[in-house]
Amino acid sequence: MDAFADHIAGIQDVISFHGESVAELRAAFEEAVDDYLETCKKLGREPSKPYSGQFRLRLPPNYMHARQWQPRHTARA
């Protein structure tokens, strides 16, 4: 039996689905998402949102100030 299986990436919850053809996989995906949203509603919680893909880093203010005044290129002898 040939089958396709997949999951929704980029969220904390696990949502998986499968089908024996591309059309079945698409239908299973839509059904899985609908079921997930309905389950979240019944549980009274917000669905997971995709990760932003951003990495936030806090640096001390003096770090950026010091970097601003450093030369960008150094001469080579």
N, C-alpha and C positions, 0 to 999 in steps of 0.2 A: 504494500500500500504506500503510495507516494503521498506526502502531505507537506504543507507549509506550516510553519509555526513562527510566531513573532511575539514581541511584547512592546509596550510603550516605554521608551527610554526618556530620561530626563526629568522624571518625577520620583517622589519618594515611595509612592504606592506601587504595587506590582499588578499590572494588568496584562494578561497574556491571552492569546487567541490562536486559533488554527483553522485550516481548511484544506481541502484536497485540490483546489484550483485557486487561481487568482481571484476569481469572482467570489468564491466561498470565503477566502481570506478577508476580502474587503467587507463582506457582509458580517463576518465574525468580529472584525475590528469595530464596526459601527455598533453592533450589539453589545460588545464588551464595554465600549465607552458609555453607551446609554445605561447599561446596568451599573457601571461604576458611579455615574452621576446620580442615579436613583438611590443607590446604597448610601452615598454621602448625604443625600437629602434626608433619608430615613434616620440616619445616625445623628443628624443635626450638625454636621461639620462641613467645612469648606473643602472642595476637591484640591488635591495637590496641584501646584502650578509648576510649569517647566522652569528649570534652572535658568538663570539669566545668562550664564556663560561669562560673567564678569568676575574678576578676582579683585577684591578690595583690600587694600593694604594701607594701614595708618602709619605714617611716618612723622617723626617729630618735626615741628615747623622749622627748626634751625637746619635740618638736613637739606631741605629744598633750597633754602637761602644759600647755604654753602655751595651747593651744586651749581647755582646760578652764576657764581663768580669764578668758577674754575674754567681754565681755557679748554676749548673744545678739541683743539688739535695741538699736539706738541711737535716742535721741530726736532728732526732727527739729524744727528751729526754724521 
